[in-house]
């Protein structure tokens, strides 16, 4: 069996040197830029709770967004294959970071997609496709914490 591999190159550049580098913990910025060739730059920082700039994306935001978008893309693919016609999809995902004496880590991410399907689509099948998408999502399969999905399905009126 041949294993197909894909590589993802990302450059992260710290831009938070305010003149004295990391001379003190309080004296440097957490700002950074995320560069992927051919794509817009993402302005990043740490979470405001960790001395970051709340107006910029932080790694925790990006983790939750990555899990949500991976699930959505698999869901749309598998829905099309299953004959479920999706006309709208929005997710209000929430990740929980737990910090204790040993440091912090995500304890869970909950996806809450609201999916609109056509009247001709089977709502039960639309719900079932979420389970298939969860098991197919590369990112959900790669993390060491639970990723739960609490979908809601709306059917378009005729």
DODOVEX-922654 format. One line per field, with one value per residue: residue in one letter; x, y, z of N, C-alpha, C, O, CB in turn; residue number from 1. Coordinates in steps of 0.1 Angstrom, whole numbers, padded with zeros to 4 digits, always signed. Glycine has a CB too. Layout:
BEGIN
loba A ... $
n_x X ... $
n_y Y ... $
n_z Z ... $
ca_x X ... $
ca_y Y ... $
ca_z Z ... $
c_x X ... $
c_y Y ... $
c_z Z ... $
o_x X ... $
o_y Y ... $
o_z Z ... $
cb_x X ... $
cb_y Y ... $
cb_z Z ... $
dodren NUM ... $
***
This chain:
BEGIN
loba X X X X X X X X X X X X X X X X X X X X X X X X X X X X X X X X X X X X X X X X X X X X X X X X X X X X X X X X X X X X X X X X X X X X X X X X X X X X X X X X X X X X X X X X X X X X X X X X X X X X X X X X X X X X X X X X X X X X X X X X X X X X X X X X X X X X X X X X X X X X X X X X X X X X X X X X X X X X X X $
n_x +0008 +0006 +0016 +0003 +0017 +0016 +0029 +0031 +0041 +0049 +0057 +0066 +0070 +0084 +0073 +0074 +0095 +0101 +0122 +0140 +0141 +0137 +0143 +0129 +0101 +0077 +0083 +0083 +0066 +0040 +0033 +0032 +0037 +0021 +0030 +0022 +0031 +0020 -0004 -0026 -0011 -0013 -0020 -0008 -0009 -0004 -0031 -0051 -0052 -0027 -0009 -0011 -0022 -0054 -0067 -0057 -0053 -0050 -0030 -0048 -0074 -0070 -0066 -0092 -0106 -0094 -0102 -0130 -0133 -0122 -0139 -0163 -0156 -0152 -0178 -0194 -0185 -0191 -0219 -0227 -0220 -0238 -0262 -0274 -0285 -0269 -0275 -0267 -0243 -0231 -0209 -0207 -0183 -0166 -0138 -0122 -0097 -0078 -0060 -0036 -0016 +0004 +0006 -0010 -0037 -0059 -0091 -0114 -0131 -0161 -0182 -0207 -0225 -0249 -0269 -0284 -0306 -0321 -0356 -0361 -0341 -0330 -0335 -0326 -0306 -0289 -0281 -0267 -0245 -0227 -0214 -0199 -0183 -0169 -0153 -0138 -0123 -0092 -0078 -0093 -0089 -0063 -0058 -0054 -0076 -0111 -0133 -0163 -0195 -0224 -0248 -0273 -0300 -0317 -0345 -0352 -0380 -0406 $
n_y -0012 +0022 +0051 +0083 +0115 +0148 +0180 +0209 +0240 +0266 +0299 +0315 +0346 +0365 +0396 +0413 +0427 +0453 +0470 +0462 +0435 +0404 +0412 +0415 +0398 +0412 +0431 +0426 +0422 +0401 +0398 +0385 +0373 +0352 +0334 +0320 +0307 +0325 +0333 +0354 +0373 +0364 +0382 +0377 +0370 +0364 +0352 +0377 +0372 +0362 +0383 +0392 +0407 +0415 +0421 +0406 +0374 +0344 +0315 +0297 +0305 +0299 +0271 +0262 +0272 +0258 +0232 +0234 +0243 +0222 +0201 +0212 +0212 +0185 +0177 +0190 +0178 +0150 +0152 +0160 +0137 +0119 +0128 +0148 +0181 +0209 +0242 +0263 +0269 +0273 +0276 +0278 +0274 +0263 +0263 +0248 +0257 +0243 +0251 +0241 +0231 +0217 +0231 +0241 +0229 +0220 +0210 +0202 +0206 +0220 +0217 +0235 +0233 +0249 +0239 +0243 +0227 +0216 +0212 +0188 +0171 +0146 +0151 +0135 +0120 +0141 +0149 +0125 +0125 +0142 +0126 +0109 +0129 +0138 +0116 +0115 +0138 +0151 +0167 +0165 +0138 +0139 +0152 +0152 +0155 +0156 +0162 +0174 +0172 +0191 +0193 +0213 +0210 +0227 +0228 +0241 +0260 +0251 $
n_z +0000 -0009 +0007 +0007 +0010 +0022 +0024 +0045 +0044 +0065 +0075 +0104 +0118 +0143 +0154 +0175 +0188 +0207 +0209 +0230 +0229 +0244 +0269 +0293 +0307 +0306 +0288 +0260 +0229 +0218 +0192 +0159 +0126 +0103 +0076 +0045 +0015 -0013 -0002 +0019 +0045 +0080 +0108 +0139 +0175 +0210 +0231 +0248 +0275 +0280 +0278 +0252 +0220 +0217 +0194 +0174 +0157 +0176 +0185 +0197 +0188 +0161 +0162 +0169 +0147 +0126 +0132 +0130 +0103 +0089 +0095 +0084 +0056 +0050 +0057 +0037 +0014 +0019 +0022 -0003 -0017 -0005 -0013 +0000 -0001 +0006 +0015 +0031 +0057 +0089 +0116 +0151 +0168 +0197 +0217 +0246 +0268 +0292 +0321 +0343 +0371 +0357 +0333 +0303 +0281 +0254 +0264 +0252 +0221 +0208 +0182 +0166 +0143 +0121 +0098 +0067 +0046 +0015 +0008 -0004 +0006 +0030 +0063 +0085 +0073 +0068 +0094 +0101 +0084 +0096 +0116 +0099 +0087 +0109 +0116 +0093 +0092 +0090 +0109 +0133 +0138 +0146 +0169 +0206 +0222 +0229 +0202 +0198 +0182 +0177 +0159 +0141 +0121 +0095 +0074 +0042 +0034 +0012 $
ca_x +0000 +0013 +0011 +0004 +0021 +0015 +0037 +0025 +0052 +0044 +0068 +0062 +0080 +0081 +0074 +0071 +0106 +0098 +0135 +0149 +0140 +0131 +0150 +0120 +0088 +0067 +0088 +0083 +0053 +0037 +0029 +0039 +0030 +0021 +0031 +0021 +0034 +0008 -0017 -0025 -0004 -0022 -0014 -0010 -0004 -0010 -0044 -0049 -0050 -0013 -0001 -0012 -0030 -0067 -0072 -0051 -0056 -0040 -0030 -0060 -0084 -0066 -0068 -0106 -0110 -0089 -0110 -0143 -0133 -0119 -0152 -0172 -0152 -0156 -0193 -0200 -0181 -0199 -0233 -0229 -0220 -0250 -0274 -0280 -0282 -0267 -0276 -0260 -0236 -0224 -0206 -0204 -0175 -0160 -0127 -0119 -0084 -0077 -0047 -0034 -0002 +0013 +0005 -0024 -0040 -0073 -0098 -0123 -0137 -0174 -0186 -0222 -0229 -0262 -0269 -0297 -0307 -0333 -0368 -0360 -0331 -0334 -0328 -0319 -0293 -0280 -0275 -0258 -0233 -0218 -0206 -0190 -0174 -0160 -0143 -0129 -0115 -0078 -0074 -0100 -0082 -0049 -0056 -0055 -0087 -0124 -0140 -0177 -0203 -0238 -0254 -0287 -0304 -0329 -0349 -0357 -0394 -0409 $
ca_y +0000 +0034 +0062 +0096 +0125 +0162 +0189 +0222 +0249 +0279 +0307 +0324 +0356 +0374 +0411 +0420 +0433 +0467 +0477 +0456 +0421 +0397 +0417 +0412 +0391 +0422 +0441 +0423 +0420 +0387 +0399 +0377 +0371 +0338 +0335 +0308 +0312 +0328 +0335 +0366 +0372 +0364 +0388 +0369 +0374 +0355 +0356 +0388 +0366 +0359 +0395 +0394 +0417 +0409 +0424 +0397 +0360 +0337 +0301 +0290 +0308 +0292 +0257 +0259 +0275 +0247 +0220 +0237 +0243 +0208 +0194 +0217 +0208 +0171 +0176 +0194 +0167 +0138 +0155 +0159 +0123 +0112 +0133 +0159 +0193 +0219 +0256 +0272 +0262 +0282 +0270 +0286 +0265 +0268 +0254 +0250 +0255 +0241 +0254 +0237 +0231 +0212 +0238 +0241 +0222 +0220 +0198 +0198 +0216 +0216 +0223 +0237 +0238 +0251 +0235 +0244 +0218 +0217 +0204 +0174 +0164 +0139 +0157 +0125 +0117 +0153 +0147 +0113 +0128 +0148 +0116 +0105 +0140 +0138 +0105 +0117 +0151 +0149 +0174 +0159 +0125 +0141 +0159 +0143 +0159 +0153 +0172 +0170 +0179 +0193 +0199 +0216 +0210 +0234 +0225 +0252 +0259 +0250 $
ca_z +0000 -0010 +0016 +0001 +0020 +0018 +0033 +0046 +0049 +0072 +0081 +0115 +0121 +0155 +0151 +0188 +0195 +0209 +0211 +0239 +0227 +0255 +0282 +0304 +0303 +0303 +0279 +0246 +0223 +0214 +0178 +0149 +0113 +0097 +0061 +0037 +0001 -0022 +0006 +0027 +0058 +0091 +0119 +0151 +0188 +0220 +0237 +0257 +0288 +0281 +0274 +0238 +0214 +0215 +0180 +0164 +0159 +0185 +0182 +0202 +0178 +0149 +0164 +0168 +0134 +0118 +0134 +0124 +0088 +0084 +0096 +0074 +0043 +0049 +0057 +0024 +0005 +0022 +0020 -0018 -0021 +0001 -0019 +0008 -0008 +0016 +0009 +0040 +0067 +0098 +0128 +0162 +0175 +0210 +0223 +0260 +0272 +0306 +0326 +0357 +0376 +0347 +0321 +0297 +0269 +0251 +0270 +0242 +0211 +0205 +0169 +0166 +0129 +0117 +0083 +0060 +0035 +0007 +0012 -0009 +0013 +0042 +0075 +0093 +0066 +0070 +0107 +0101 +0076 +0106 +0122 +0089 +0085 +0121 +0114 +0081 +0093 +0093 +0121 +0145 +0140 +0149 +0183 +0217 +0231 +0222 +0193 +0197 +0172 +0181 +0147 +0140 +0107 +0091 +0061 +0035 +0031 -0003 $
c_x +0009 +0007 +0013 +0007 +0020 +0022 +0031 +0036 +0046 +0056 +0061 +0073 +0076 +0083 +0073 +0083 +0104 +0111 +0145 +0148 +0133 +0138 +0142 +0107 +0077 +0071 +0088 +0069 +0052 +0033 +0038 +0031 +0032 +0020 +0031 +0022 +0021 -0005 -0015 -0018 -0015 -0014 -0018 -0005 -0008 -0023 -0041 -0047 -0035 -0004 -0001 -0021 -0043 -0073 -0066 -0054 -0045 -0041 -0042 -0072 -0082 -0069 -0083 -0111 -0106 -0098 -0124 -0143 -0130 -0132 -0162 -0169 -0155 -0171 -0199 -0197 -0190 -0214 -0236 -0229 -0232 -0263 -0281 -0275 -0281 -0267 -0269 -0254 -0228 -0221 -0202 -0195 -0168 -0150 -0125 -0105 -0083 -0063 -0046 -0020 +0008 +0013 -0009 -0025 -0055 -0079 -0109 -0126 -0151 -0178 -0202 -0227 -0244 -0262 -0283 -0296 -0320 -0344 -0367 -0349 -0337 -0327 -0321 -0306 -0283 -0274 -0264 -0245 -0223 -0209 -0195 -0179 -0164 -0149 -0134 -0120 -0101 -0073 -0080 -0093 -0068 -0047 -0059 -0066 -0100 -0128 -0154 -0185 -0218 -0245 -0268 -0289 -0317 -0332 -0356 -0372 -0396 -0416 $
c_y +0012 +0045 +0075 +0106 +0139 +0170 +0203 +0231 +0263 +0286 +0316 +0333 +0365 +0388 +0419 +0425 +0448 +0475 +0470 +0441 +0415 +0400 +0414 +0406 +0401 +0432 +0438 +0420 +0405 +0387 +0391 +0377 +0357 +0340 +0321 +0313 +0314 +0331 +0348 +0363 +0372 +0371 +0381 +0375 +0363 +0360 +0368 +0383 +0363 +0370 +0397 +0405 +0411 +0411 +0415 +0382 +0354 +0322 +0293 +0292 +0299 +0277 +0254 +0262 +0264 +0235 +0222 +0237 +0230 +0200 +0198 +0212 +0194 +0169 +0179 +0183 +0155 +0140 +0154 +0145 +0115 +0118 +0143 +0172 +0204 +0233 +0266 +0264 +0273 +0275 +0280 +0277 +0271 +0258 +0258 +0247 +0254 +0243 +0250 +0238 +0227 +0220 +0238 +0233 +0223 +0208 +0194 +0210 +0211 +0224 +0224 +0242 +0239 +0249 +0236 +0235 +0220 +0209 +0190 +0165 +0157 +0145 +0147 +0121 +0129 +0153 +0136 +0116 +0135 +0138 +0111 +0116 +0140 +0128 +0107 +0129 +0147 +0155 +0168 +0145 +0127 +0148 +0149 +0147 +0157 +0165 +0167 +0178 +0179 +0200 +0202 +0216 +0218 +0230 +0237 +0249 +0258 +0262 $
c_z +0000 +0000 +0009 +0012 +0014 +0029 +0033 +0052 +0053 +0078 +0092 +0119 +0133 +0151 +0164 +0195 +0196 +0212 +0220 +0239 +0239 +0268 +0294 +0299 +0299 +0292 +0264 +0242 +0218 +0199 +0169 +0137 +0109 +0082 +0055 +0022 -0007 -0015 +0014 +0040 +0069 +0103 +0132 +0164 +0198 +0224 +0247 +0271 +0291 +0275 +0259 +0233 +0210 +0201 +0170 +0167 +0168 +0181 +0186 +0192 +0166 +0150 +0163 +0154 +0124 +0119 +0128 +0109 +0082 +0084 +0086 +0060 +0040 +0048 +0043 +0014 +0007 +0020 +0005 -0022 -0016 -0005 -0010 +0002 +0003 +0009 +0018 +0051 +0076 +0111 +0139 +0172 +0187 +0215 +0238 +0263 +0287 +0311 +0340 +0360 +0366 +0334 +0315 +0284 +0267 +0258 +0261 +0232 +0208 +0192 +0170 +0153 +0128 +0102 +0078 +0047 +0027 +0012 +0007 -0002 +0026 +0054 +0084 +0086 +0068 +0083 +0107 +0094 +0086 +0112 +0112 +0087 +0097 +0120 +0103 +0083 +0098 +0107 +0134 +0148 +0146 +0163 +0194 +0227 +0223 +0214 +0192 +0187 +0176 +0170 +0149 +0125 +0105 +0077 +0055 +0033 +0016 -0008 $
o_x +0018 -0005 +0025 +0001 +0023 +0022 +0027 +0039 +0038 +0064 +0051 +0084 +0065 +0094 +0071 +0082 +0104 +0110 +0157 +0152 +0123 +0140 +0147 +0103 +0070 +0062 +0092 +0060 +0062 +0029 +0050 +0019 +0042 +0011 +0037 +0015 +0013 -0015 -0003 -0019 -0024 -0003 -0030 +0004 -0014 -0027 -0030 -0040 -0031 +0006 +0008 -0028 -0044 -0082 -0070 -0058 -0034 -0050 -0047 -0080 -0091 -0072 -0087 -0119 -0114 -0102 -0130 -0152 -0136 -0135 -0168 -0178 -0160 -0176 -0207 -0205 -0196 -0221 -0246 -0238 -0237 -0273 -0293 -0263 -0292 -0261 -0267 -0259 -0221 -0230 -0195 -0200 -0166 -0153 -0126 -0101 -0088 -0054 -0054 -0012 +0020 +0020 -0018 -0015 -0063 -0073 -0113 -0123 -0153 -0177 -0208 -0232 -0252 -0256 -0292 -0286 -0329 -0341 -0373 -0349 -0346 -0315 -0310 -0296 -0271 -0262 -0253 -0234 -0211 -0197 -0184 -0167 -0152 -0138 -0123 -0109 -0099 -0066 -0073 -0093 -0062 -0036 -0065 -0065 -0099 -0127 -0156 -0181 -0224 -0248 -0276 -0281 -0327 -0323 -0365 -0376 -0388 -0418 $
o_y +0013 +0046 +0078 +0106 +0141 +0167 +0208 +0230 +0269 +0280 +0322 +0329 +0371 +0392 +0431 +0428 +0454 +0486 +0473 +0434 +0421 +0391 +0410 +0408 +0399 +0439 +0446 +0416 +0399 +0376 +0390 +0381 +0350 +0345 +0312 +0322 +0304 +0332 +0352 +0352 +0380 +0367 +0379 +0384 +0353 +0372 +0368 +0390 +0362 +0368 +0404 +0412 +0403 +0405 +0415 +0379 +0357 +0318 +0284 +0283 +0293 +0270 +0244 +0254 +0260 +0229 +0213 +0231 +0226 +0193 +0190 +0208 +0190 +0161 +0171 +0180 +0150 +0131 +0148 +0141 +0106 +0113 +0146 +0175 +0208 +0235 +0277 +0253 +0281 +0268 +0289 +0273 +0283 +0246 +0270 +0235 +0263 +0237 +0254 +0245 +0231 +0215 +0234 +0229 +0225 +0197 +0182 +0222 +0199 +0237 +0214 +0253 +0230 +0257 +0231 +0236 +0226 +0199 +0181 +0153 +0162 +0143 +0150 +0119 +0127 +0157 +0138 +0111 +0134 +0141 +0109 +0113 +0143 +0130 +0101 +0129 +0141 +0149 +0166 +0141 +0117 +0148 +0138 +0144 +0156 +0177 +0157 +0189 +0169 +0212 +0196 +0222 +0216 +0229 +0244 +0238 +0265 +0263 $
o_z +0008 +0000 +0005 +0022 +0002 +0040 +0023 +0064 +0046 +0085 +0089 +0122 +0132 +0146 +0163 +0207 +0185 +0217 +0220 +0248 +0244 +0277 +0305 +0287 +0289 +0286 +0256 +0250 +0215 +0194 +0172 +0136 +0110 +0077 +0059 +0018 -0008 -0021 +0017 +0046 +0068 +0106 +0135 +0163 +0194 +0222 +0253 +0279 +0302 +0269 +0254 +0242 +0202 +0197 +0158 +0178 +0167 +0174 +0179 +0189 +0160 +0140 +0156 +0149 +0115 +0109 +0122 +0103 +0072 +0075 +0079 +0052 +0029 +0041 +0038 +0005 -0003 +0016 +0001 -0031 -0023 -0001 -0012 +0001 +0009 -0001 +0014 +0055 +0070 +0116 +0136 +0183 +0187 +0215 +0241 +0261 +0294 +0305 +0349 +0354 +0365 +0324 +0322 +0278 +0276 +0257 +0262 +0235 +0205 +0192 +0174 +0152 +0133 +0095 +0084 +0040 +0032 +0019 +0014 -0004 +0032 +0055 +0089 +0093 +0069 +0084 +0112 +0098 +0083 +0114 +0116 +0086 +0095 +0123 +0103 +0077 +0109 +0114 +0144 +0160 +0150 +0169 +0192 +0239 +0210 +0218 +0185 +0184 +0179 +0171 +0156 +0117 +0112 +0069 +0061 +0030 +0008 -0020 $
cb_x -0010 +0014 +0018 -0009 +0035 +0000 +0052 +0012 +0062 +0033 +0075 +0057 +0083 +0089 +0063 +0064 +0119 +0088 +0132 +0145 +0154 +0131 +0153 +0116 +0083 +0064 +0102 +0092 +0050 +0026 +0029 +0042 +0036 +0008 +0045 +0008 +0044 +0006 -0020 -0039 +0006 -0026 -0019 -0005 -0010 +0000 -0051 -0062 -0058 -0010 +0013 -0016 -0023 -0077 -0069 -0035 -0057 -0043 -0018 -0064 -0084 -0052 -0063 -0114 -0104 -0075 -0112 -0147 -0123 -0108 -0158 -0172 -0138 -0150 -0199 -0194 -0166 -0196 -0236 -0218 -0207 -0250 -0284 -0275 -0292 -0253 -0290 -0270 -0225 -0232 -0194 -0217 -0164 -0171 -0114 -0129 -0074 -0083 -0043 -0039 -0001 +0009 +0015 -0027 -0035 -0075 -0103 -0137 -0128 -0184 -0182 -0226 -0223 -0269 -0263 -0300 -0306 -0330 -0381 -0356 -0319 -0331 -0339 -0328 -0296 -0289 -0285 -0265 -0236 -0226 -0215 -0197 -0181 -0169 -0150 -0138 -0122 -0069 -0078 -0115 -0082 -0043 -0066 -0042 -0086 -0135 -0132 -0184 -0202 -0239 -0252 -0291 -0306 -0327 -0359 -0350 -0403 -0417 $
cb_y +0000 +0039 +0062 +0100 +0122 +0167 +0189 +0222 +0252 +0276 +0316 +0315 +0365 +0369 +0415 +0410 +0429 +0469 +0490 +0461 +0414 +0382 +0432 +0425 +0382 +0431 +0444 +0411 +0429 +0381 +0414 +0363 +0381 +0330 +0342 +0300 +0303 +0316 +0323 +0372 +0383 +0350 +0403 +0355 +0388 +0353 +0344 +0397 +0354 +0346 +0394 +0381 +0424 +0414 +0438 +0399 +0352 +0340 +0294 +0294 +0323 +0295 +0253 +0269 +0288 +0244 +0217 +0251 +0253 +0201 +0195 +0232 +0211 +0163 +0185 +0207 +0163 +0133 +0169 +0167 +0116 +0114 +0122 +0157 +0197 +0217 +0259 +0282 +0251 +0295 +0260 +0291 +0259 +0270 +0256 +0242 +0267 +0227 +0269 +0222 +0223 +0197 +0234 +0255 +0207 +0220 +0202 +0194 +0218 +0220 +0215 +0246 +0229 +0265 +0221 +0259 +0203 +0214 +0211 +0175 +0173 +0123 +0164 +0112 +0114 +0166 +0144 +0101 +0137 +0156 +0104 +0103 +0153 +0136 +0092 +0119 +0160 +0154 +0188 +0157 +0117 +0150 +0170 +0142 +0174 +0150 +0173 +0171 +0173 +0201 +0191 +0229 +0195 +0250 +0213 +0255 +0270 +0238 $
cb_z +0012 -0024 +0030 -0007 +0025 +0017 +0029 +0055 +0037 +0082 +0071 +0127 +0108 +0167 +0141 +0197 +0188 +0220 +0215 +0254 +0226 +0253 +0281 +0313 +0314 +0316 +0282 +0243 +0212 +0222 +0174 +0155 +0102 +0103 +0057 +0039 -0006 -0030 +0015 +0029 +0060 +0095 +0120 +0150 +0193 +0232 +0244 +0256 +0290 +0273 +0279 +0231 +0202 +0225 +0177 +0164 +0145 +0200 +0188 +0216 +0174 +0144 +0178 +0178 +0129 +0121 +0149 +0129 +0083 +0093 +0110 +0074 +0040 +0061 +0068 +0020 +0007 +0036 +0025 -0025 -0015 +0016 -0022 +0023 -0019 +0024 +0006 +0046 +0062 +0100 +0126 +0170 +0166 +0221 +0215 +0269 +0266 +0310 +0324 +0359 +0389 +0344 +0311 +0293 +0270 +0236 +0284 +0249 +0199 +0217 +0157 +0178 +0119 +0122 +0082 +0056 +0039 -0008 +0008 -0024 +0017 +0040 +0083 +0094 +0051 +0068 +0118 +0094 +0064 +0116 +0126 +0076 +0084 +0134 +0113 +0069 +0104 +0082 +0120 +0143 +0127 +0139 +0184 +0225 +0235 +0232 +0179 +0211 +0158 +0194 +0135 +0147 +0101 +0093 +0061 +0022 +0038 -0006 $
dodren 1 2 3 4 5 6 7 8 9 10 11 12 13 14 15 16 17 18 19 20 21 22 23 24 25 26 27 28 29 30 31 32 33 34 35 36 37 38 39 40 41 42 43 44 45 46 47 48 49 50 51 52 53 54 55 56 57 58 59 60 61 62 63 64 65 66 67 68 69 70 71 72 73 74 75 76 77 78 79 80 81 82 83 84 85 86 87 88 89 90 91 92 93 94 95 96 97 98 99 100 101 102 103 104 105 106 107 108 109 110 111 112 113 114 115 116 117 118 119 120 121 122 123 124 125 126 127 128 129 130 131 132 133 134 135 136 137 138 139 140 141 142 143 144 145 146 147 148 149 150 151 152 153 154 155 156 157 158 $
***
